[in-house]
Amino acid sequence: MAIAALNLVLDFDFIEQASEQGAPKYLEAYGAFCLLVTLIWLYLEILRLLAKLQSRN
């Protein structure tokens, strides 16, 4: 889960740098896609953690 959270920070950094440098328009869609994939990954990791915690009881 920590790797997914760190990847989220990297995605936001990529989007910020691309907007500051005036990157081409297609990089907006690329950044949004990367952010979406990371959010789904983080969501799945949280669900996996909750399932492990629930199975302990």
mmCIF file of the N, C-alpha and C atoms, coordinates in Angstrom:
data_MODEL
# 
_entry.id   MODEL 
# 
loop_
_atom_site.group_PDB 
_atom_site.id 
_atom_site.type_symbol 
_atom_site.label_atom_id 
_atom_site.label_alt_id 
_atom_site.label_comp_id 
_atom_site.label_asym_id 
_atom_site.label_entity_id 
_atom_site.label_seq_id 
_atom_site.pdbx_PDB_ins_code 
_atom_site.Cartn_x 
_atom_site.Cartn_y 
_atom_site.Cartn_z 
_atom_site.occupancy 
_atom_site.B_iso_or_equiv 
_atom_site.pdbx_formal_charge 
_atom_site.auth_seq_id 
_atom_site.auth_comp_id 
_atom_site.auth_asym_id 
_atom_site.auth_atom_id 
_atom_site.pdbx_PDB_model_num 
ATOM 1   N N  . MET A 1 1  ? 0.821   -1.178  0.000   1.00 0.00 ? 1  MET A N  1 
ATOM 2   C CA . MET A 1 1  ? 0.000   0.000   0.000   1.00 0.00 ? 1  MET A CA 1 
ATOM 3   C C  . MET A 1 1  ? 0.876   1.257   0.000   1.00 0.00 ? 1  MET A C  1 
ATOM 4   N N  . ALA A 1 2  ? 2.019   1.177   0.620   1.00 0.00 ? 2  ALA A N  1 
ATOM 5   C CA . ALA A 1 2  ? 2.912   2.336   0.671   1.00 0.00 ? 2  ALA A CA 1 
ATOM 6   C C  . ALA A 1 2  ? 3.425   2.697   -0.721  1.00 0.00 ? 2  ALA A C  1 
ATOM 7   N N  . ILE A 1 3  ? 3.691   1.684   -1.525  1.00 0.00 ? 3  ILE A N  1 
ATOM 8   C CA . ILE A 1 3  ? 4.188   1.947   -2.876  1.00 0.00 ? 3  ILE A CA 1 
ATOM 9   C C  . ILE A 1 3  ? 3.119   2.651   -3.707  1.00 0.00 ? 3  ILE A C  1 
ATOM 10  N N  . ALA A 1 4  ? 1.866   2.236   -3.548  1.00 0.00 ? 4  ALA A N  1 
ATOM 11  C CA . ALA A 1 4  ? 0.774   2.887   -4.278  1.00 0.00 ? 4  ALA A CA 1 
ATOM 12  C C  . ALA A 1 4  ? 0.623   4.341   -3.834  1.00 0.00 ? 4  ALA A C  1 
ATOM 13  N N  . ALA A 1 5  ? 0.765   4.587   -2.538  1.00 0.00 ? 5  ALA A N  1 
ATOM 14  C CA . ALA A 1 5  ? 0.650   5.960   -2.033  1.00 0.00 ? 5  ALA A CA 1 
ATOM 15  C C  . ALA A 1 5  ? 1.796   6.829   -2.545  1.00 0.00 ? 5  ALA A C  1 
ATOM 16  N N  . LEU A 1 6  ? 2.997   6.273   -2.584  1.00 0.00 ? 6  LEU A N  1 
ATOM 17  C CA . LEU A 1 6  ? 4.131   7.035   -3.111  1.00 0.00 ? 6  LEU A CA 1 
ATOM 18  C C  . LEU A 1 6  ? 3.974   7.290   -4.611  1.00 0.00 ? 6  LEU A C  1 
ATOM 19  N N  . ASN A 1 7  ? 3.406   6.329   -5.308  1.00 0.00 ? 7  ASN A N  1 
ATOM 20  C CA . ASN A 1 7  ? 3.164   6.514   -6.737  1.00 0.00 ? 7  ASN A CA 1 
ATOM 21  C C  . ASN A 1 7  ? 2.149   7.626   -6.973  1.00 0.00 ? 7  ASN A C  1 
ATOM 22  N N  . LEU A 1 8  ? 1.213   7.782   -6.052  1.00 0.00 ? 8  LEU A N  1 
ATOM 23  C CA . LEU A 1 8  ? 0.241   8.870   -6.140  1.00 0.00 ? 8  LEU A CA 1 
ATOM 24  C C  . LEU A 1 8  ? 0.950   10.223  -6.073  1.00 0.00 ? 8  LEU A C  1 
ATOM 25  N N  . VAL A 1 9  ? 1.927   10.328  -5.187  1.00 0.00 ? 9  VAL A N  1 
ATOM 26  C CA . VAL A 1 9  ? 2.711   11.563  -5.073  1.00 0.00 ? 9  VAL A CA 1 
ATOM 27  C C  . VAL A 1 9  ? 3.476   11.818  -6.373  1.00 0.00 ? 9  VAL A C  1 
ATOM 28  N N  . LEU A 1 10 ? 4.043   10.770  -6.942  1.00 0.00 ? 10 LEU A N  1 
ATOM 29  C CA . LEU A 1 10 ? 4.778   10.923  -8.201  1.00 0.00 ? 10 LEU A CA 1 
ATOM 30  C C  . LEU A 1 10 ? 3.859   11.363  -9.339  1.00 0.00 ? 10 LEU A C  1 
ATOM 31  N N  . ASP A 1 11 ? 2.647   10.834  -9.362  1.00 0.00 ? 11 ASP A N  1 
ATOM 32  C CA . ASP A 1 11 ? 1.698   11.241  -10.400 1.00 0.00 ? 11 ASP A CA 1 
ATOM 33  C C  . ASP A 1 11 ? 1.360   12.723  -10.288 1.00 0.00 ? 11 ASP A C  1 
ATOM 34  N N  . PHE A 1 12 ? 1.099   13.182  -9.071  1.00 0.00 ? 12 PHE A N  1 
ATOM 35  C CA . PHE A 1 12 ? 0.791   14.599  -8.891  1.00 0.00 ? 12 PHE A CA 1 
ATOM 36  C C  . PHE A 1 12 ? 1.993   15.473  -9.262  1.00 0.00 ? 12 PHE A C  1 
ATOM 37  N N  . ASP A 1 13 ? 3.194   15.007  -8.950  1.00 0.00 ? 13 ASP A N  1 
ATOM 38  C CA . ASP A 1 13 ? 4.395   15.756  -9.313  1.00 0.00 ? 13 ASP A CA 1 
ATOM 39  C C  . ASP A 1 13 ? 4.547   15.827  -10.833 1.00 0.00 ? 13 ASP A C  1 
ATOM 40  N N  . PHE A 1 14 ? 4.282   14.718  -11.511 1.00 0.00 ? 14 PHE A N  1 
ATOM 41  C CA . PHE A 1 14 ? 4.360   14.701  -12.977 1.00 0.00 ? 14 PHE A CA 1 
ATOM 42  C C  . PHE A 1 14 ? 3.371   15.690  -13.581 1.00 0.00 ? 14 PHE A C  1 
ATOM 43  N N  . ILE A 1 15 ? 2.137   15.681  -13.071 1.00 0.00 ? 15 ILE A N  1 
ATOM 44  C CA . ILE A 1 15 ? 1.109   16.584  -13.597 1.00 0.00 ? 15 ILE A CA 1 
ATOM 45  C C  . ILE A 1 15 ? 1.496   18.037  -13.351 1.00 0.00 ? 15 ILE A C  1 
ATOM 46  N N  . GLU A 1 16 ? 2.014   18.319  -12.166 1.00 0.00 ? 16 GLU A N  1 
ATOM 47  C CA . GLU A 1 16 ? 2.408   19.694  -11.833 1.00 0.00 ? 16 GLU A CA 1 
ATOM 48  C C  . GLU A 1 16 ? 3.553   20.173  -12.721 1.00 0.00 ? 16 GLU A C  1 
ATOM 49  N N  . GLN A 1 17 ? 4.568   19.337  -12.893 1.00 0.00 ? 17 GLN A N  1 
ATOM 50  C CA . GLN A 1 17 ? 5.705   19.729  -13.726 1.00 0.00 ? 17 GLN A CA 1 
ATOM 51  C C  . GLN A 1 17 ? 5.292   19.903  -15.185 1.00 0.00 ? 17 GLN A C  1 
ATOM 52  N N  . ALA A 1 18 ? 4.421   19.034  -15.660 1.00 0.00 ? 18 ALA A N  1 
ATOM 53  C CA . ALA A 1 18 ? 3.976   19.137  -17.054 1.00 0.00 ? 18 ALA A CA 1 
ATOM 54  C C  . ALA A 1 18 ? 3.204   20.430  -17.284 1.00 0.00 ? 18 ALA A C  1 
ATOM 55  N N  . SER A 1 19 ? 2.389   20.818  -16.321 1.00 0.00 ? 19 SER A N  1 
ATOM 56  C CA . SER A 1 19 ? 1.620   22.053  -16.502 1.00 0.00 ? 19 SER A CA 1 
ATOM 57  C C  . SER A 1 19 ? 2.509   23.286  -16.389 1.00 0.00 ? 19 SER A C  1 
ATOM 58  N N  . GLU A 1 20 ? 3.516   23.236  -15.528 1.00 0.00 ? 20 GLU A N  1 
ATOM 59  C CA . GLU A 1 20 ? 4.428   24.377  -15.380 1.00 0.00 ? 20 GLU A CA 1 
ATOM 60  C C  . GLU A 1 20 ? 5.297   24.574  -16.614 1.00 0.00 ? 20 GLU A C  1 
ATOM 61  N N  . GLN A 1 21 ? 5.671   23.482  -17.264 1.00 0.00 ? 21 GLN A N  1 
ATOM 62  C CA . GLN A 1 21 ? 6.564   23.567  -18.418 1.00 0.00 ? 21 GLN A CA 1 
ATOM 63  C C  . GLN A 1 21 ? 5.816   23.749  -19.734 1.00 0.00 ? 21 GLN A C  1 
ATOM 64  N N  . GLY A 1 22 ? 4.499   23.810  -19.676 1.00 0.00 ? 22 GLY A N  1 
ATOM 65  C CA . GLY A 1 22 ? 3.723   23.991  -20.901 1.00 0.00 ? 22 GLY A CA 1 
ATOM 66  C C  . GLY A 1 22 ? 3.794   22.788  -21.821 1.00 0.00 ? 22 GLY A C  1 
ATOM 67  N N  . ALA A 1 23 ? 3.636   21.614  -21.253 1.00 0.00 ? 23 ALA A N  1 
ATOM 68  C CA . ALA A 1 23 ? 3.717   20.370  -22.021 1.00 0.00 ? 23 ALA A CA 1 
ATOM 69  C C  . ALA A 1 23 ? 2.565   20.279  -23.025 1.00 0.00 ? 23 ALA A C  1 
ATOM 70  N N  . PRO A 1 24 ? 2.733   19.447  -24.045 1.00 0.00 ? 24 PRO A N  1 
ATOM 71  C CA . PRO A 1 24 ? 1.665   19.278  -25.042 1.00 0.00 ? 24 PRO A CA 1 
ATOM 72  C C  . PRO A 1 24 ? 0.358   18.794  -24.411 1.00 0.00 ? 24 PRO A C  1 
ATOM 73  N N  . LYS A 1 25 ? -0.722  19.011  -25.129 1.00 0.00 ? 25 LYS A N  1 
ATOM 74  C CA . LYS A 1 25 ? -2.068  18.724  -24.622 1.00 0.00 ? 25 LYS A CA 1 
ATOM 75  C C  . LYS A 1 25 ? -2.271  17.235  -24.320 1.00 0.00 ? 25 LYS A C  1 
ATOM 76  N N  . TYR A 1 26 ? -1.649  16.346  -25.114 1.00 0.00 ? 26 TYR A N  1 
ATOM 77  C CA . TYR A 1 26 ? -1.875  14.917  -24.910 1.00 0.00 ? 26 TYR A CA 1 
ATOM 78  C C  . TYR A 1 26 ? -1.326  14.433  -23.568 1.00 0.00 ? 26 TYR A C  1 
ATOM 79  N N  . LEU A 1 27 ? -0.385  15.171  -22.988 1.00 0.00 ? 27 LEU A N  1 
ATOM 80  C CA . LEU A 1 27 ? 0.150   14.765  -21.690 1.00 0.00 ? 27 LEU A CA 1 
ATOM 81  C C  . LEU A 1 27 ? -0.856  14.980  -20.563 1.00 0.00 ? 27 LEU A C  1 
ATOM 82  N N  . GLU A 1 28 ? -1.850  15.835  -20.779 1.00 0.00 ? 28 GLU A N  1 
ATOM 83  C CA . GLU A 1 28 ? -2.910  15.983  -19.779 1.00 0.00 ? 28 GLU A CA 1 
ATOM 84  C C  . GLU A 1 28 ? -3.687  14.678  -19.653 1.00 0.00 ? 28 GLU A C  1 
ATOM 85  N N  . ALA A 1 29 ? -4.023  14.086  -20.790 1.00 0.00 ? 29 ALA A N  1 
ATOM 86  C CA . ALA A 1 29 ? -4.750  12.816  -20.777 1.00 0.00 ? 29 ALA A CA 1 
ATOM 87  C C  . ALA A 1 29 ? -3.877  11.708  -20.197 1.00 0.00 ? 29 ALA A C  1 
ATOM 88  N N  . TYR A 1 30 ? -2.594  11.726  -20.521 1.00 0.00 ? 30 TYR A N  1 
ATOM 89  C CA . TYR A 1 30 ? -1.671  10.726  -19.985 1.00 0.00 ? 30 TYR A CA 1 
ATOM 90  C C  . TYR A 1 30 ? -1.574  10.842  -18.467 1.00 0.00 ? 30 TYR A C  1 
ATOM 91  N N  . GLY A 1 31 ? -1.451  12.056  -17.967 1.00 0.00 ? 31 GLY A N  1 
ATOM 92  C CA . GLY A 1 31 ? -1.378  12.272  -16.523 1.00 0.00 ? 31 GLY A CA 1 
ATOM 93  C C  . GLY A 1 31 ? -2.658  11.864  -15.826 1.00 0.00 ? 31 GLY A C  1 
ATOM 94  N N  . ALA A 1 32 ? -3.797  12.162  -16.443 1.00 0.00 ? 32 ALA A N  1 
ATOM 95  C CA . ALA A 1 32 ? -5.084  11.769  -15.862 1.00 0.00 ? 32 ALA A CA 1 
ATOM 96  C C  . ALA A 1 32 ? -5.224  10.251  -15.830 1.00 0.00 ? 32 ALA A C  1 
ATOM 97  N N  . PHE A 1 33 ? -4.781  9.587   -16.884 1.00 0.00 ? 33 PHE A N  1 
ATOM 98  C CA . PHE A 1 33 ? -4.845  8.126   -16.915 1.00 0.00 ? 33 PHE A CA 1 
ATOM 99  C C  . PHE A 1 33 ? -3.953  7.520   -15.840 1.00 0.00 ? 33 PHE A C  1 
ATOM 100 N N  . CYS A 1 34 ? -2.744  8.035   -15.701 1.00 0.00 ? 34 CYS A N  1 
ATOM 101 C CA . CYS A 1 34 ? -1.831  7.538   -14.664 1.00 0.00 ? 34 CYS A CA 1 
ATOM 102 C C  . CYS A 1 34 ? -2.423  7.739   -13.278 1.00 0.00 ? 34 CYS A C  1 
ATOM 103 N N  . LEU A 1 35 ? -3.018  8.885   -13.058 1.00 0.00 ? 35 LEU A N  1 
ATOM 104 C CA . LEU A 1 35 ? -3.643  9.173   -11.771 1.00 0.00 ? 35 LEU A CA 1 
ATOM 105 C C  . LEU A 1 35 ? -4.804  8.213   -11.508 1.00 0.00 ? 35 LEU A C  1 
ATOM 106 N N  . LEU A 1 36 ? -5.607  7.943   -12.517 1.00 0.00 ? 36 LEU A N  1 
ATOM 107 C CA . LEU A 1 36 ? -6.734  7.027   -12.369 1.00 0.00 ? 36 LEU A CA 1 
ATOM 108 C C  . LEU A 1 36 ? -6.262  5.610   -12.039 1.00 0.00 ? 36 LEU A C  1 
ATOM 109 N N  . VAL A 1 37 ? -5.240  5.149   -12.734 1.00 0.00 ? 37 VAL A N  1 
ATOM 110 C CA . VAL A 1 37 ? -4.705  3.811   -12.472 1.00 0.00 ? 37 VAL A CA 1 
ATOM 111 C C  . VAL A 1 37 ? -4.158  3.724   -11.052 1.00 0.00 ? 37 VAL A C  1 
ATOM 112 N N  . THR A 1 38 ? -3.461  4.750   -10.611 1.00 0.00 ? 38 THR A N  1 
ATOM 113 C CA . THR A 1 38 ? -2.909  4.749   -9.260  1.00 0.00 ? 38 THR A CA 1 
ATOM 114 C C  . THR A 1 38 ? -4.011  4.761   -8.211  1.00 0.00 ? 38 THR A C  1 
ATOM 115 N N  . LEU A 1 39 ? -5.070  5.523   -8.437  1.00 0.00 ? 39 LEU A N  1 
ATOM 116 C CA . LEU A 1 39 ? -6.184  5.549   -7.486  1.00 0.00 ? 39 LEU A CA 1 
ATOM 117 C C  . LEU A 1 39 ? -6.878  4.193   -7.403  1.00 0.00 ? 39 LEU A C  1 
ATOM 118 N N  . ILE A 1 40 ? -7.049  3.526   -8.535  1.00 0.00 ? 40 ILE A N  1 
ATOM 119 C CA . ILE A 1 40 ? -7.647  2.187   -8.526  1.00 0.00 ? 40 ILE A CA 1 
ATOM 120 C C  . ILE A 1 40 ? -6.739  1.210   -7.795  1.00 0.00 ? 40 ILE A C  1 
ATOM 121 N N  . TRP A 1 41 ? -5.445  1.298   -8.036  1.00 0.00 ? 41 TRP A N  1 
ATOM 122 C CA . TRP A 1 41 ? -4.475  0.434   -7.368  1.00 0.00 ? 41 TRP A CA 1 
ATOM 123 C C  . TRP A 1 41 ? -4.526  0.653   -5.856  1.00 0.00 ? 41 TRP A C  1 
ATOM 124 N N  . LEU A 1 42 ? -4.547  1.902   -5.434  1.00 0.00 ? 42 LEU A N  1 
ATOM 125 C CA . LEU A 1 42 ? -4.610  2.220   -4.012  1.00 0.00 ? 42 LEU A CA 1 
ATOM 126 C C  . LEU A 1 42 ? -5.912  1.703   -3.404  1.00 0.00 ? 42 LEU A C  1 
ATOM 127 N N  . TYR A 1 43 ? -7.015  1.851   -4.105  1.00 0.00 ? 43 TYR A N  1 
ATOM 128 C CA . TYR A 1 43 ? -8.307  1.347   -3.634  1.00 0.00 ? 43 TYR A CA 1 
ATOM 129 C C  . TYR A 1 43 ? -8.266  -0.170  -3.441  1.00 0.00 ? 43 TYR A C  1 
ATOM 130 N N  . LEU A 1 44 ? -7.700  -0.883  -4.410  1.00 0.00 ? 44 LEU A N  1 
ATOM 131 C CA . LEU A 1 44 ? -7.601  -2.336  -4.299  1.00 0.00 ? 44 LEU A CA 1 
ATOM 132 C C  . LEU A 1 44 ? -6.700  -2.756  -3.144  1.00 0.00 ? 44 LEU A C  1 
ATOM 133 N N  . GLU A 1 45 ? -5.622  -2.032  -2.930  1.00 0.00 ? 45 GLU A N  1 
ATOM 134 C CA . GLU A 1 45 ? -4.736  -2.350  -1.810  1.00 0.00 ? 45 GLU A CA 1 
ATOM 135 C C  . GLU A 1 45 ? -5.432  -2.116  -0.469  1.00 0.00 ? 45 GLU A C  1 
ATOM 136 N N  . ILE A 1 46 ? -6.227  -1.067  -0.375  1.00 0.00 ? 46 ILE A N  1 
ATOM 137 C CA . ILE A 1 46 ? -6.975  -0.805  0.861   1.00 0.00 ? 46 ILE A CA 1 
ATOM 138 C C  . ILE A 1 46 ? -7.996  -1.914  1.092   1.00 0.00 ? 46 ILE A C  1 
ATOM 139 N N  . LEU A 1 47 ? -8.684  -2.340  0.033   1.00 0.00 ? 47 LEU A N  1 
ATOM 140 C CA . LEU A 1 47 ? -9.633  -3.446  0.170   1.00 0.00 ? 47 LEU A CA 1 
ATOM 141 C C  . LEU A 1 47 ? -8.935  -4.726  0.610   1.00 0.00 ? 47 LEU A C  1 
ATOM 142 N N  . ARG A 1 48 ? -7.760  -4.992  0.062   1.00 0.00 ? 48 ARG A N  1 
ATOM 143 C CA . ARG A 1 48 ? -6.999  -6.179  0.451   1.00 0.00 ? 48 ARG A CA 1 
ATOM 144 C C  . ARG A 1 48 ? -6.592  -6.109  1.920   1.00 0.00 ? 48 ARG A C  1 
ATOM 145 N N  . LEU A 1 49 ? -6.178  -4.943  2.375   1.00 0.00 ? 49 LEU A N  1 
ATOM 146 C CA . LEU A 1 49 ? -5.807  -4.771  3.775   1.00 0.00 ? 49 LEU A CA 1 
ATOM 147 C C  . LEU A 1 49 ? -7.014  -4.967  4.688   1.00 0.00 ? 49 LEU A C  1 
ATOM 148 N N  . LEU A 1 50 ? -8.150  -4.401  4.307   1.00 0.00 ? 50 LEU A N  1 
ATOM 149 C CA . LEU A 1 50 ? -9.365  -4.570  5.110   1.00 0.00 ? 50 LEU A CA 1 
ATOM 150 C C  . LEU A 1 50 ? -9.808  -6.030  5.151   1.00 0.00 ? 50 LEU A C  1 
ATOM 151 N N  . ALA A 1 51 ? -9.656  -6.753  4.055   1.00 0.00 ? 51 ALA A N  1 
ATOM 152 C CA . ALA A 1 51 ? -10.009 -8.171  4.031   1.00 0.00 ? 51 ALA A CA 1 
ATOM 153 C C  . ALA A 1 51 ? -9.108  -8.973  4.961   1.00 0.00 ? 51 ALA A C  1 
ATOM 154 N N  . LYS A 1 52 ? -7.827  -8.648  4.988   1.00 0.00 ? 52 LYS A N  1 
ATOM 155 C CA . LYS A 1 52 ? -6.907  -9.337  5.896   1.00 0.00 ? 52 LYS A CA 1 
ATOM 156 C C  . LYS A 1 52 ? -7.246  -9.041  7.346   1.00 0.00 ? 52 LYS A C  1 
ATOM 157 N N  . LEU A 1 53 ? -7.585  -7.801  7.635   1.00 0.00 ? 53 LEU A N  1 
ATOM 158 C CA . LEU A 1 53 ? -7.941  -7.446  9.006   1.00 0.00 ? 53 LEU A CA 1 
ATOM 159 C C  . LEU A 1 53 ? -9.237  -8.123  9.433   1.00 0.00 ? 53 LEU A C  1 
ATOM 160 N N  . GLN A 1 54 ? -10.177 -8.256  8.527   1.00 0.00 ? 54 GLN A N  1 
ATOM 161 C CA . GLN A 1 54 ? -11.445 -8.887  8.855   1.00 0.00 ? 54 GLN A CA 1 
ATOM 162 C C  . GLN A 1 54 ? -11.284 -10.396 9.049   1.00 0.00 ? 54 GLN A C  1 
ATOM 163 N N  . SER A 1 55 ? -10.396 -11.019 8.304   1.00 0.00 ? 55 SER A N  1 
ATOM 164 C CA . SER A 1 55 ? -10.205 -12.465 8.422   1.00 0.00 ? 55 SER A CA 1 
ATOM 165 C C  . SER A 1 55 ? -9.513  -12.847 9.729   1.00 0.00 ? 55 SER A C  1 
ATOM 166 N N  . ARG A 1 56 ? -8.854  -11.912 10.374  1.00 0.00 ? 56 ARG A N  1 
ATOM 167 C CA . ARG A 1 56 ? -8.210  -12.187 11.663  1.00 0.00 ? 56 ARG A CA 1 
ATOM 168 C C  . ARG A 1 56 ? -9.233  -12.454 12.755  1.00 0.00 ? 56 ARG A C  1 
ATOM 169 N N  . ASN A 1 57 ? -10.363 -11.780 12.652  1.00 0.00 ? 57 ASN A N  1 
ATOM 170 C CA . ASN A 1 57 ? -11.384 -11.913 13.704  1.00 0.00 ? 57 ASN A CA 1 
ATOM 171 C C  . ASN A 1 57 ? -12.100 -13.180 13.514  1.00 0.00 ? 57 ASN A C  1 
# 
